Amino acid sequence: MATQTPTPFAEDSKLQGWDPAVWKNEVMREVVARQATKSGGDPNDVVNKESYNNAKKGLTATYQAIIKSYNSYFDMAGLETNIPAVQSLPEKKKLYVYTTDSGAYPPHLKYKYGFLDLFKKSFPGEERDPSDVFDQKALADIKPIVFANHDVLTRAASLLGFIKPNSVKDFREAQSFADVDAYNSDIQGKKTETVPASTEKSTGTPSQQQDTIGDRPKQDWYTDAVFAQQQFTGTNPTTLTLASQWIAEFTAEAHDQGYDAVVKLLSSADKNSLYVQDCSYFRQAIGLKFDQDVMVKGELLSSGPRYTPCSVALFQLDNDGRLHPLAIIIDYKGSIKNSVVIFNKNLDADAAAAADQKHDWPWRYAKTCAQVSDWLRHEIGIHLTDTHLLEEAIIVATHRTISVQHPVYRLLSPHWYNTLSLNASARDTLVPQVIIPISGVSLKQGEELIRYTYENFNFTDKYIPNDLEKRGFPLSKLGDWRCSCSKKCSTLPGEKCQAQCGDECHQLCDRKFHNYAYARNMKIMWAALRDFVKGFLTQGSNLTSDEAVLHDEEIQNWWKEIISKDGARVTSFPQIKTLDALIDAVTMCIHIASPQHTAINYLQEYYQTFVVNKPPALCQQPPTKLEQLQQYKEKDVIAALPVKRAVEWLLAAQIPTLLSMKVAEELNLVTYAIAVYNAAESKGDAVKEVASQFLYELWQLSDTFDPRDKSKRLKRGIFSWHSDDLDDQDTPYHVMDPVVTAVSILI
């Protein structure tokens, strides 16, 4: 007999994910309710108030549905086909066209044609009969399908903004950081059991069973050490650079504030030990004067003003590899004299460890400003522009100039999987409806920052060897634990190597740089990728000399298309006249799509779901006087955070989840290498040995990726050794292991 009382089982069951059909029914019910309200119905009948967990799962289901819609549309349009479509170069040049109305967005694929243009006279400067490609009956049959799918995109583009809840019914406004910690524990379902760092690994989170950085065992996420380590292994480990001219400015400011100890430290320190994270350029990038706040008055959300500070944070890296924050300009306004600058009371890591950092509220606020600045720089610049949008511009250029049988196309195209459709959905939905609405810039300002970032990206300077050296991290000091001998061995430095290694094997890292795991990993990954590209081009084709490259018409058209003002407009792309230049450029294209995007994307859930660690904006204007900042208490720091804005908090926590979905096994870098090997083996292709060596290189970097292969003994990969070498063992660094490195920009 049925009971009238809900069972504890149902009440205690947590939604793990929406059933697709139930989700669609709920969305349609919401649409009908809103339509009724517009027709004079009762507004109270519109219930758009969810629990945190249900709202989070609903947003995930919605965004996944949007991506699937764009995938389907691009498949049917022939732009990203699931079934191989052999297209001639003239056909591709007509199909892949740059937008002419992209506004502040960099050049990208034109896909909103009224897509029947693809079959009629769509291509600039040319009239053509549809029967050139399709007979009239086929065209008539496909018209309603194309129109229907174009309507699907229109509906999909508006769905994410529509589905956002107006409120979160179980949201608790925080009055203190203790409240924040308690709420985080409740909504995340903090786990109490931990596992050894070597036994479990996923793409987005550390191996300990922590949901977020707020769940660290010592609850020390706010400390100088954890703040500093994020510059090396956090979501943006790519922009810490030598302080250079900033040293003199900070020294002068310390003198003016009477901090003799700081003056002495900065004057005597090795200039190659002082680094900055510099976001002082934001106002210039978005067209504001230095006396204007970077802020938006609740645009697209009704929750109140949001501010973005233009911070500059100064660090010292000691000889033991400890990065320590020394000073922060909370919001740079044209000169250090016109800005609020605060110096750390603790001038080295030992002093900080012994101090009461928890209650140093002015300094904690300054670190929050630096994190807000880096949130915007990372999301809009390093992540969106420097990987997604840059790669798309190159994808379109490559389609337009390189034929499908060309070795450059065969090398690059596997690293484009789903990127075009994903980017289209991001431009239409995620950026304008979620990322910008929680940031401290308007939509127009966000677009201007994208434009500025794209125009100032230096392609060759960003080659990993060039980039690390330029930023103050010498390749020779980063070590290389690989064994370059012919025998397959894997050994820690100092252990006896059975392959009789020489000096070139198992190179130790200078202790000063041992905590920069991103740089140590990327140095080796770049070398492995470059060797693979070189072998593929020289052994799998006739591109064996500078002369061959110079006389390859498609390669010459490729780089010209990329730098052209009518093409990709990447003006720093190299003019490819030599084999080495080609190898480097192709390596860079793969690097951006695979290891680089993986490194800066898949840690967002861990570091940013705990919103107060890296907020998207400040909720109050930054102080304009140092005396104001020095009076800050906990309540002032709390007031600057979105801890009383339920929807902003939800979206800030949800974006990282949307972008940190685990990489499917068939789409990781190892699976790609195995596939290249097997494809070559079946044809007796010379690329077989190149792919075999690449696979071995990845095996050295990774923990064993195929336990069924008895020829590869169980071991710890070099990237795991790099993680084990970190001072901070509460947050291991496994995001770049080849088994979780996505082959392309998938999400």
GUZA-795225 format. One record per residue (C-alpha): x, y, z; residue in one letter; residue number from 1. Coordinates in steps of 0.02 Angstrom, whole numbers, plus 50000, padded with zeros to 5 digits. Example, Ala and Ser with C-alpha at 12.3 -4.5 7.8 and 13.67 -1.06 7.14 Angstrom:
50615, 49775, 50390, A, 1
50684, 49947, 50357, S, 2
***
This chain:
50000, 50000, 50000, M, 1
50069, 50171, 49952, A, 2
50122, 50284, 50094, T, 3
50081, 50469, 50102, Q, 4
50248, 50514, 50182, T, 5
50403, 50539, 50072, P, 6
50532, 50405, 50105, T, 7
50703, 50456, 50172, P, 8
50778, 50367, 50022, F, 9
50700, 50490, 49899, A, 10
50735, 50642, 50006, E, 11
50917, 50595, 50028, D, 12
50947, 50553, 49845, S, 13
51056, 50686, 49766, K, 14
51031, 50728, 49582, L, 15
51184, 50665, 49489, Q, 16
51129, 50727, 49319, G, 17
50969, 50767, 49227, W, 18
50882, 50633, 49126, D, 19
50879, 50713, 48951, P, 20
50692, 50691, 48925, A, 21
50647, 50755, 49098, V, 22
50763, 50903, 49071, W, 23
50676, 50946, 48906, K, 24
50505, 50933, 48988, N, 25
50558, 51051, 49127, E, 26
50626, 51178, 49003, V, 27
50467, 51171, 48899, M, 28
50360, 51191, 49054, R, 29
50461, 51345, 49101, E, 30
50438, 51417, 48925, V, 31
50250, 51391, 48932, V, 32
50241, 51471, 49105, A, 33
50335, 51625, 49047, R, 34
50229, 51640, 48891, Q, 35
50073, 51633, 48999, A, 36
50143, 51770, 49111, T, 37
50171, 51883, 48960, K, 38
49989, 51851, 48912, S, 39
49925, 51907, 49081, G, 40
49948, 51752, 49187, G, 41
50003, 51748, 49369, D, 42
50191, 51787, 49384, P, 43
50196, 51676, 49539, N, 44
50163, 51526, 49427, D, 45
50337, 51549, 49352, V, 46
50451, 51450, 49466, V, 47
50633, 51478, 49420, N, 48
50710, 51446, 49589, K, 49
50821, 51295, 49606, E, 50
50931, 51215, 49736, S, 51
51117, 51242, 49708, Y, 52
51146, 51063, 49653, N, 53
50995, 51053, 49538, N, 54
51033, 51221, 49458, A, 55
51213, 51169, 49431, K, 56
51160, 51005, 49349, K, 57
51031, 51097, 49245, G, 58
51159, 51219, 49177, L, 59
51275, 51074, 49135, T, 60
51136, 50982, 49043, A, 61
51091, 51141, 48950, T, 62
51267, 51181, 48893, Y, 63
51297, 51001, 48839, Q, 64
51137, 51009, 48736, A, 65
51193, 51173, 48657, I, 66
51362, 51100, 48610, I, 67
51277, 50947, 48533, K, 68
51164, 51061, 48430, S, 69
51313, 51157, 48362, Y, 70
51406, 50994, 48329, N, 71
51258, 50929, 48228, S, 72
51241, 51091, 48132, Y, 73
51424, 51097, 48085, F, 74
51420, 50913, 48036, D, 75
51274, 50937, 47918, M, 76
51349, 51095, 47846, A, 77
51507, 51000, 47801, G, 78
51618, 51103, 47915, L, 79
51654, 50969, 48046, E, 80
51593, 50806, 47975, T, 81
51578, 50643, 48070, N, 82
51589, 50545, 47908, I, 83
51748, 50588, 47810, P, 84
51712, 50710, 47669, A, 85
51847, 50724, 47536, V, 86
51845, 50906, 47482, Q, 87
51957, 50980, 47350, S, 88
52058, 51134, 47393, L, 89
51946, 51247, 47285, P, 90
51793, 51175, 47373, E, 91
51870, 51204, 47544, K, 92
51915, 51382, 47501, K, 93
51734, 51415, 47459, K, 94
51667, 51325, 47612, L, 95
51785, 51396, 47744, Y, 96
51765, 51584, 47738, V, 97
51813, 51713, 47869, Y, 98
51680, 51824, 47943, T, 99
51672, 52003, 47884, T, 100
51559, 52059, 48028, D, 101
51653, 51987, 48176, S, 102
51662, 52151, 48272, G, 103
51795, 52140, 48405, A, 104
51813, 51953, 48387, Y, 105
51966, 51894, 48290, P, 106
51941, 51820, 48116, P, 107
51838, 51662, 48129, H, 108
51732, 51546, 48025, L, 109
51578, 51616, 47942, K, 110
51442, 51493, 47981, Y, 111
51284, 51600, 47993, K, 112
51247, 51615, 47809, Y, 113
51069, 51579, 47798, G, 114
51157, 51417, 47765, F, 115
51075, 51385, 47597, L, 116
51211, 51501, 47534, D, 117
51324, 51351, 47542, L, 118
51227, 51274, 47400, F, 119
51188, 51429, 47297, K, 120
51293, 51586, 47277, K, 121
51366, 51602, 47449, S, 122
51546, 51630, 47407, F, 123
51614, 51806, 47394, P, 124
51641, 51865, 47217, G, 125
51571, 51711, 47133, E, 126
51402, 51656, 47065, E, 127
51378, 51471, 47043, R, 128
51240, 51351, 46996, D, 129
51187, 51234, 47137, P, 130
51198, 51089, 47015, S, 131
51388, 51109, 47021, D, 132
51382, 51009, 47182, V, 133
51202, 50950, 47208, F, 134
51063, 50907, 47089, D, 135
50903, 51009, 47107, Q, 136
50807, 50870, 47195, K, 137
50943, 50848, 47326, A, 138
50945, 51036, 47355, L, 139
50756, 51040, 47374, A, 140
50763, 50897, 47498, D, 141
50895, 50978, 47605, I, 142
50819, 51154, 47616, K, 143
50699, 51119, 47761, P, 144
50834, 51025, 47855, I, 145
50955, 51171, 47843, V, 146
50823, 51297, 47893, F, 147
50768, 51188, 48039, A, 148
50945, 51170, 48102, N, 149
50978, 51357, 48084, H, 150
50825, 51384, 48195, D, 151
50896, 51258, 48318, V, 152
51053, 51364, 48334, L, 153
50949, 51520, 48362, T, 154
50854, 51435, 48502, R, 155
51010, 51356, 48574, A, 156
51100, 51523, 48580, A, 157
50965, 51597, 48692, S, 158
50937, 51444, 48800, L, 159
51084, 51462, 48919, L, 160
51035, 51637, 48970, G, 161
50854, 51583, 48987, F, 162
50888, 51432, 49097, I, 163
50989, 51528, 49228, K, 164
50888, 51529, 49390, P, 165
50830, 51693, 49464, N, 166
50883, 51633, 49635, S, 167
50958, 51484, 49725, V, 168
50842, 51425, 49862, K, 169
50974, 51344, 49973, D, 170
51103, 51484, 49952, F, 171
51168, 51551, 50117, R, 172
51235, 51728, 50122, E, 173
51404, 51731, 50209, A, 174
51449, 51851, 50347, Q, 175
51623, 51777, 50371, S, 176
51748, 51659, 50291, F, 177
51693, 51527, 50415, A, 178
51520, 51538, 50335, D, 179
51599, 51520, 50163, V, 180
51695, 51365, 50218, D, 181
51539, 51287, 50293, A, 182
51434, 51321, 50138, Y, 183
51571, 51252, 50026, N, 184
51575, 51092, 50130, S, 185
51387, 51072, 50117, D, 186
51366, 51103, 49931, I, 187
51521, 51009, 49878, Q, 188
51494, 50862, 49995, G, 189
51672, 50867, 50062, K, 190
51756, 50697, 50068, K, 191
51850, 50643, 50220, T, 192
51945, 50497, 50145, E, 193
52106, 50530, 50050, T, 194
52209, 50418, 49938, V, 195
52395, 50416, 49902, P, 196
52449, 50538, 49767, A, 197
52505, 50397, 49654, S, 198
52343, 50298, 49646, T, 199
52209, 50408, 49573, E, 200
52212, 50543, 49443, K, 201
52082, 50638, 49343, S, 202
52093, 50780, 49221, T, 203
52030, 50922, 49326, G, 204
52069, 50889, 49508, T, 205
52216, 50837, 49615, P, 206
52235, 50655, 49659, S, 207
52180, 50679, 49838, Q, 208
51992, 50671, 49846, Q, 209
51966, 50859, 49858, Q, 210
51827, 50947, 49766, D, 211
51905, 51119, 49775, T, 212
52054, 51214, 49841, I, 213
51943, 51260, 49988, G, 214
51952, 51078, 50042, D, 215
52140, 51075, 50069, R, 216
52181, 50973, 50226, P, 217
52251, 51123, 50320, K, 218
52118, 51246, 50258, Q, 219
52263, 51357, 50204, D, 220
52203, 51412, 50032, W, 221
52226, 51596, 50078, Y, 222
52410, 51586, 50128, T, 223
52556, 51665, 50036, D, 224
52626, 51494, 49993, A, 225
52466, 51432, 49910, V, 226
52437, 51599, 49823, F, 227
52614, 51595, 49754, A, 228
52608, 51412, 49700, Q, 229
52457, 51451, 49591, Q, 230
52571, 51560, 49484, Q, 231
52669, 51401, 49443, F, 232
52537, 51264, 49438, T, 233
52367, 51348, 49444, G, 234
52245, 51391, 49305, T, 235
52364, 51520, 49231, N, 236
52544, 51463, 49249, P, 237
52596, 51554, 49090, T, 238
52622, 51740, 49127, T, 239
52738, 51758, 49277, L, 240
52884, 51858, 49208, T, 241
53041, 51950, 49263, L, 242
53000, 52111, 49355, A, 243
53124, 52216, 49254, S, 244
53071, 52400, 49259, Q, 245
52947, 52367, 49399, W, 246
53090, 52340, 49523, I, 247
53138, 52523, 49524, A, 248
52957, 52578, 49544, E, 249
52923, 52462, 49690, F, 250
53089, 52512, 49770, T, 251
53046, 52697, 49759, A, 252
52873, 52666, 49831, E, 253
52945, 52565, 49975, A, 254
53062, 52710, 50012, H, 255
52918, 52833, 50011, D, 256
52818, 52723, 50130, Q, 257
52967, 52706, 50247, G, 258
52994, 52519, 50222, Y, 259
53184, 52515, 50235, D, 260
53187, 52325, 50244, A, 261
53097, 52314, 50077, V, 262
53213, 52443, 49998, V, 263
53363, 52343, 50057, K, 264
53289, 52179, 49994, L, 265
53245, 52246, 49821, L, 266
53411, 52338, 49803, S, 267
53517, 52188, 49848, S, 268
53415, 52047, 49770, A, 269
53468, 51959, 49612, D, 270
53364, 52043, 49477, K, 271
53333, 51871, 49402, N, 272
53243, 51819, 49560, S, 273
53108, 51953, 49554, L, 274
52950, 51920, 49452, Y, 275
52781, 52002, 49422, V, 276
52606, 51959, 49369, Q, 277
52563, 52117, 49273, D, 278
52383, 52163, 49231, C, 279
52417, 52349, 49224, S, 280
52369, 52354, 49039, Y, 281
52182, 52321, 49061, F, 282
52126, 52503, 49051, R, 283
52230, 52533, 48895, Q, 284
52161, 52375, 48816, A, 285
51978, 52419, 48841, I, 286
51994, 52605, 48806, G, 287
51975, 52682, 48979, L, 288
52070, 52826, 49055, K, 289
52175, 52790, 49207, F, 290
52057, 52886, 49322, D, 291
51907, 52782, 49267, Q, 292
51855, 52625, 49360, D, 293
51849, 52461, 49266, V, 294
51672, 52419, 49317, M, 295
51500, 52374, 49254, V, 296
51334, 52421, 49335, K, 297
51253, 52251, 49345, G, 298
51243, 52231, 49156, E, 299
51150, 52070, 49109, L, 300
51129, 52029, 49294, L, 301
51031, 52136, 49416, S, 302
51145, 52102, 49564, S, 303
51238, 52267, 49574, G, 304
51403, 52340, 49514, P, 305
51556, 52233, 49481, R, 306
51737, 52293, 49474, Y, 307
51897, 52227, 49395, T, 308
52059, 52292, 49473, P, 309
52214, 52307, 49364, C, 310
52336, 52228, 49485, S, 311
52524, 52206, 49481, V, 312
52595, 52077, 49602, A, 313
52782, 52068, 49642, L, 314
52863, 51903, 49692, F, 315
53035, 51842, 49742, Q, 316
53095, 51667, 49696, L, 317
53228, 51608, 49818, D, 318
53364, 51481, 49783, N, 319
53261, 51344, 49866, D, 320
53124, 51371, 49739, G, 321
53001, 51458, 49856, R, 322
52902, 51593, 49767, L, 323
52847, 51727, 49890, H, 324
52736, 51881, 49863, P, 325
52818, 52044, 49917, L, 326
52700, 52182, 49860, A, 327
52540, 52213, 49764, I, 328
52475, 52364, 49670, I, 329
52291, 52329, 49693, I, 330
52232, 52435, 49545, D, 331
52362, 52517, 49433, Y, 332
52309, 52692, 49378, K, 333
52444, 52750, 49260, G, 334
52585, 52765, 49386, S, 335
52630, 52685, 49550, I, 336
52613, 52856, 49633, K, 337
52429, 52864, 49585, N, 338
52395, 52687, 49641, S, 339
52371, 52597, 49807, V, 340
52523, 52488, 49845, V, 341
52536, 52371, 49993, I, 342
52691, 52278, 50050, F, 343
52689, 52108, 50133, N, 344
52731, 52116, 50318, K, 345
52823, 51951, 50296, N, 346
52968, 51970, 50175, L, 347
53012, 51787, 50155, D, 348
52926, 51619, 50157, A, 349
52990, 51571, 50330, D, 350
52921, 51730, 50408, A, 351
52753, 51704, 50323, A, 352
52741, 51524, 50383, A, 353
52765, 51581, 50563, A, 354
52644, 51728, 50551, A, 355
52456, 51744, 50577, D, 356
52411, 51758, 50393, Q, 357
52228, 51717, 50422, K, 358
52190, 51885, 50501, H, 359
52299, 51998, 50394, D, 360
52146, 52068, 50307, W, 361
52225, 52210, 50206, P, 362
52351, 52089, 50130, W, 363
52218, 51956, 50099, R, 364
52114, 52087, 50010, Y, 365
52263, 52134, 49901, A, 366
52290, 51952, 49853, K, 367
52106, 51941, 49809, T, 368
52126, 52090, 49693, C, 369
52271, 52001, 49607, A, 370
52165, 51844, 49588, Q, 371
52019, 51942, 49513, V, 372
52136, 52023, 49387, S, 373
52207, 51854, 49341, D, 374
52032, 51780, 49324, W, 375
51993, 51903, 49185, L, 376
52164, 51887, 49105, R, 377
52150, 51698, 49106, H, 378
51969, 51678, 49049, E, 379
51968, 51812, 48914, I, 380
52152, 51816, 48865, G, 381
52256, 51661, 48901, I, 382
52114, 51537, 48882, H, 383
51983, 51604, 48761, L, 384
52090, 51711, 48646, T, 385
52263, 51633, 48650, D, 386
52200, 51455, 48625, T, 387
52019, 51443, 48563, H, 388
52011, 51594, 48449, L, 389
52191, 51591, 48388, L, 390
52178, 51407, 48344, E, 391
52015, 51436, 48249, E, 392
52091, 51572, 48141, A, 393
52232, 51453, 48095, I, 394
52110, 51309, 48063, I, 395
52014, 51414, 47937, V, 396
52175, 51472, 47853, A, 397
52237, 51293, 47841, T, 398
52075, 51231, 47763, H, 399
52085, 51371, 47635, R, 400
52265, 51338, 47582, T, 401
52317, 51159, 47622, I, 402
52245, 51008, 47532, S, 403
52186, 50856, 47631, V, 404
52327, 50745, 47569, Q, 405
52465, 50867, 47619, H, 406
52572, 50812, 47768, P, 407
52540, 50976, 47859, V, 408
52352, 50947, 47847, Y, 409
52371, 50766, 47903, R, 410
52473, 50824, 48053, L, 411
52359, 50965, 48107, L, 412
52181, 50909, 48070, S, 413
52167, 50780, 48212, P, 414
52198, 50925, 48332, H, 415
52045, 51020, 48269, W, 416
51914, 50897, 48330, Y, 417
51753, 50992, 48375, N, 418
51846, 51158, 48396, T, 419
51751, 51257, 48264, L, 420
51577, 51211, 48327, S, 421
51631, 51230, 48508, L, 422
51698, 51405, 48476, N, 423
51539, 51454, 48385, A, 424
51435, 51401, 48534, S, 425
51551, 51495, 48653, A, 426
51538, 51657, 48553, R, 427
51349, 51643, 48545, D, 428
51314, 51581, 48721, T, 429
51448, 51554, 48852, L, 430
51545, 51717, 48832, V, 431
51400, 51842, 48818, P, 432
51278, 51751, 48932, Q, 433
51387, 51682, 49072, V, 434
51569, 51739, 49074, I, 435
51542, 51924, 49041, I, 436
51389, 51939, 49156, P, 437
51489, 51887, 49309, I, 438
51649, 51981, 49264, S, 439
51693, 52161, 49302, G, 440
51686, 52220, 49121, V, 441
51544, 52256, 49000, S, 442
51515, 52153, 48844, L, 443
51594, 52289, 48737, K, 444
51745, 52301, 48854, Q, 445
51764, 52112, 48852, G, 446
51766, 52113, 48663, E, 447
51895, 52251, 48663, E, 448
52005, 52149, 48781, L, 449
51990, 52001, 48662, I, 450
52041, 52111, 48516, R, 451
52189, 52185, 48611, Y, 452
52247, 52013, 48668, T, 453
52237, 51939, 48493, Y, 454
52328, 52085, 48412, E, 455
52468, 52078, 48541, N, 456
52495, 51890, 48536, F, 457
52671, 51854, 48472, N, 458
52667, 51683, 48389, F, 459
52854, 51646, 48385, T, 460
52890, 51724, 48555, D, 461
52764, 51600, 48627, K, 462
52859, 51447, 48567, Y, 463
52892, 51361, 48733, I, 464
53084, 51375, 48727, P, 465
53071, 51560, 48681, N, 466
52933, 51598, 48805, D, 467
53017, 51518, 48956, L, 468
53184, 51600, 48921, E, 469
53106, 51770, 48893, K, 470
53006, 51762, 49054, R, 471
53159, 51715, 49157, G, 472
53156, 51525, 49166, F, 473
53312, 51460, 49075, P, 474
53286, 51294, 48988, L, 475
53457, 51234, 49047, S, 476
53400, 51252, 49228, K, 477
53234, 51159, 49212, L, 478
53307, 50984, 49196, G, 479
53257, 50839, 49085, D, 480
53236, 50669, 49166, W, 481
53209, 50576, 49003, R, 482
53326, 50437, 48950, C, 483
53385, 50473, 48773, S, 484
53471, 50305, 48751, C, 485
53405, 50173, 48635, S, 486
53354, 50051, 48771, K, 487
53186, 50077, 48854, K, 488
53227, 50119, 49034, C, 489
53151, 50233, 49162, S, 490
53248, 50285, 49314, T, 491
53256, 50426, 49439, L, 492
53408, 50541, 49433, P, 493
53551, 50469, 49533, G, 494
53494, 50289, 49513, E, 495
53600, 50167, 49415, K, 496
53538, 50165, 49236, C, 497
53549, 50001, 49143, Q, 498
53557, 50091, 48975, A, 499
53729, 50165, 49014, Q, 500
53665, 50343, 49001, C, 501
53777, 50488, 48962, G, 502
53774, 50667, 49025, D, 503
53627, 50706, 48913, E, 504
53513, 50587, 49009, C, 505
53416, 50616, 49171, H, 506
53467, 50798, 49189, Q, 507
53431, 50871, 49360, L, 508
53326, 51028, 49384, C, 509
53404, 51177, 49471, D, 510
53325, 51182, 49643, R, 511
53271, 51361, 49613, K, 512
53145, 51305, 49481, F, 513
53086, 51137, 49548, H, 514
52912, 51202, 49595, N, 515
52875, 51264, 49419, Y, 516
52802, 51099, 49361, A, 517
52711, 51177, 49213, Y, 518
52875, 51241, 49140, A, 519
52968, 51078, 49175, R, 520
52830, 50979, 49091, N, 521
52811, 51095, 48942, M, 522
52997, 51097, 48905, K, 523
52994, 50909, 48880, I, 524
52823, 50900, 48797, M, 525
52874, 51031, 48669, W, 526
53032, 50933, 48629, A, 527
52933, 50772, 48607, A, 528
52804, 50856, 48496, L, 529
52937, 50941, 48391, R, 530
53032, 50779, 48363, D, 531
52870, 50696, 48308, F, 532
52826, 50838, 48189, V, 533
53002, 50838, 48117, K, 534
52999, 50651, 48088, G, 535
52824, 50653, 48013, F, 536
52870, 50790, 47889, L, 537
53043, 50728, 47839, T, 538
53011, 50540, 47838, Q, 539
52830, 50542, 47784, G, 540
52844, 50665, 47640, S, 541
52965, 50751, 47524, N, 542
52983, 50901, 47641, L, 543
53163, 50858, 47682, T, 544
53252, 51023, 47647, S, 545
53236, 51211, 47652, D, 546
53221, 51212, 47464, E, 547
53075, 51090, 47467, A, 548
52984, 51200, 47593, V, 549
53018, 51358, 47495, L, 550
52949, 51283, 47336, H, 551
52795, 51204, 47415, D, 552
52656, 51316, 47350, E, 553
52529, 51265, 47481, E, 554
52647, 51302, 47627, I, 555
52690, 51471, 47554, Q, 556
52506, 51512, 47532, N, 557
52473, 51449, 47709, W, 558
52583, 51572, 47802, W, 559
52530, 51714, 47688, K, 560
52346, 51678, 47726, E, 561
52381, 51675, 47913, I, 562
52469, 51844, 47918, I, 563
52355, 51928, 47790, S, 564
52238, 52068, 47846, K, 565
52105, 51977, 47745, D, 566
52149, 51811, 47826, G, 567
52189, 51760, 48004, A, 568
52283, 51923, 48041, R, 569
52414, 51836, 48149, V, 570
52550, 51956, 48095, T, 571
52683, 51876, 48205, S, 572
52666, 51707, 48117, F, 573
52833, 51664, 48035, P, 574
52865, 51683, 47850, Q, 575
52907, 51501, 47819, I, 576
53062, 51489, 47711, K, 577
53154, 51346, 47799, T, 578
53116, 51171, 47860, L, 579
53151, 51219, 48041, D, 580
53029, 51365, 48028, A, 581
52894, 51246, 47965, L, 582
52929, 51119, 48102, I, 583
52918, 51252, 48237, D, 584
52757, 51329, 48169, A, 585
52669, 51161, 48154, V, 586
52729, 51111, 48328, T, 587
52658, 51273, 48397, M, 588
52488, 51241, 48316, C, 589
52479, 51070, 48399, I, 590
52546, 51139, 48563, H, 591
52408, 51270, 48573, I, 592
52270, 51144, 48538, A, 593
52330, 51002, 48648, S, 594
52451, 51022, 48795, P, 595
52432, 51211, 48815, Q, 596
52243, 51212, 48815, H, 597
52240, 51061, 48930, T, 598
52356, 51145, 49055, A, 599
52256, 51306, 49067, I, 600
52081, 51233, 49054, N, 601
52061, 51075, 49156, Y, 602
52113, 51141, 49328, L, 603
51977, 51274, 49333, Q, 604
51855, 51166, 49429, E, 605
51977, 51137, 49572, Y, 606
52038, 51316, 49589, Y, 607
51885, 51419, 49542, Q, 608
51732, 51323, 49602, T, 609
51781, 51386, 49775, F, 610
51738, 51560, 49716, V, 611
51826, 51662, 49850, V, 612
51995, 51591, 49797, N, 613
51983, 51668, 49624, K, 614
51828, 51777, 49605, P, 615
51773, 51843, 49435, P, 616
51748, 52020, 49501, A, 617
51744, 52130, 49656, L, 618
51574, 52184, 49720, C, 619
51635, 52349, 49791, Q, 620
51750, 52484, 49725, Q, 621
51932, 52455, 49774, P, 622
52000, 52578, 49903, P, 623
52082, 52731, 49828, T, 624
52195, 52769, 49976, K, 625
52320, 52657, 50065, L, 626
52251, 52718, 50232, E, 627
52081, 52647, 50184, Q, 628
52154, 52479, 50141, L, 629
52255, 52471, 50301, Q, 630
52093, 52483, 50401, Q, 631
52013, 52334, 50315, Y, 632
51938, 52197, 50423, K, 633
51858, 52031, 50380, E, 634
51689, 52114, 50347, K, 635
51769, 52227, 50215, D, 636
51848, 52082, 50122, V, 637
51685, 51984, 50131, I, 638
51589, 52135, 50064, A, 639
51700, 52136, 49909, A, 640
51658, 51955, 49866, L, 641
51500, 51886, 49783, P, 642
51452, 51791, 49941, V, 643
51282, 51877, 49948, K, 644
51243, 51861, 49763, R, 645
51172, 51688, 49737, A, 646
51163, 51682, 49547, V, 647
51335, 51760, 49523, E, 648
51408, 51634, 49645, W, 649
51321, 51490, 49557, L, 650
51383, 51543, 49385, L, 651
51559, 51579, 49446, A, 652
51565, 51405, 49520, A, 653
51480, 51324, 49371, Q, 654
51589, 51390, 49229, I, 655
51739, 51288, 49288, P, 656
51631, 51133, 49297, T, 657
51565, 51159, 49120, L, 658
51744, 51177, 49057, L, 659
51824, 51035, 49155, S, 660
51734, 50882, 49088, M, 661
51848, 50732, 49088, K, 662
51938, 50695, 48925, V, 663
51873, 50536, 48843, A, 664
52004, 50401, 48822, E, 665
51984, 50400, 48633, E, 666
52022, 50587, 48628, L, 667
52184, 50595, 48727, N, 668
52359, 50621, 48659, L, 669
52413, 50441, 48690, V, 670
52267, 50370, 48592, T, 671
52312, 50488, 48450, Y, 672
52492, 50425, 48447, A, 673
52435, 50244, 48450, I, 674
52316, 50279, 48305, A, 675
52452, 50361, 48200, V, 676
52565, 50212, 48232, Y, 677
52433, 50084, 48183, N, 678
52381, 50181, 48028, A, 679
52562, 50188, 47971, A, 680
52596, 50006, 48013, E, 681
52451, 49945, 47907, S, 682
52523, 50036, 47756, K, 683
52706, 50003, 47786, G, 684
52727, 50191, 47804, D, 685
52895, 50264, 47859, A, 686
52798, 50366, 47987, V, 687
52778, 50205, 48087, K, 688
52947, 50224, 48173, E, 689
52915, 50409, 48204, V, 690
52750, 50370, 48289, A, 691
52831, 50229, 48387, S, 692
52963, 50347, 48456, Q, 693
52830, 50478, 48498, F, 694
52731, 50347, 48591, L, 695
52886, 50299, 48689, Y, 696
52918, 50482, 48731, E, 697
52740, 50497, 48797, L, 698
52762, 50336, 48895, W, 699
52913, 50410, 48983, Q, 700
52812, 50563, 49032, L, 701
52657, 50470, 49087, S, 702
52615, 50344, 49218, D, 703
52591, 50180, 49124, T, 704
52449, 50209, 49003, F, 705
52417, 50031, 48945, D, 706
52439, 49902, 49084, P, 707
52394, 49762, 48962, R, 708
52554, 49792, 48867, D, 709
52676, 49682, 48963, K, 710
52826, 49758, 48875, S, 711
52799, 49919, 48972, K, 712
52831, 49894, 49156, R, 713
52729, 49983, 49286, L, 714
52812, 50144, 49336, K, 715
52793, 50325, 49384, R, 716
52806, 50442, 49236, G, 717
52919, 50594, 49231, I, 718
52771, 50713, 49252, F, 719
52724, 50622, 49412, S, 720
52904, 50640, 49471, W, 721
52890, 50826, 49439, H, 722
52732, 50828, 49544, S, 723
52816, 50727, 49682, D, 724
52956, 50857, 49682, D, 725
52838, 51000, 49727, L, 726
52853, 51073, 49902, D, 727
52663, 51075, 49911, D, 728
52607, 50894, 49914, Q, 729
52427, 50937, 49958, D, 730
52391, 50983, 49777, T, 731
52481, 50867, 49654, P, 732
52502, 50922, 49474, Y, 733
52440, 50788, 49354, H, 734
52342, 50890, 49228, V, 735
52473, 50871, 49090, M, 736
52493, 50682, 49098, D, 737
52475, 50624, 48916, P, 738
52332, 50507, 48963, V, 739
52227, 50658, 49014, V, 740
52296, 50781, 48886, T, 741
52157, 50816, 48760, A, 742
52207, 50796, 48578, V, 743
52114, 50956, 48532, S, 744
52014, 51099, 48607, I, 745
51864, 50993, 48652, L, 746
51777, 51101, 48781, I, 747
***
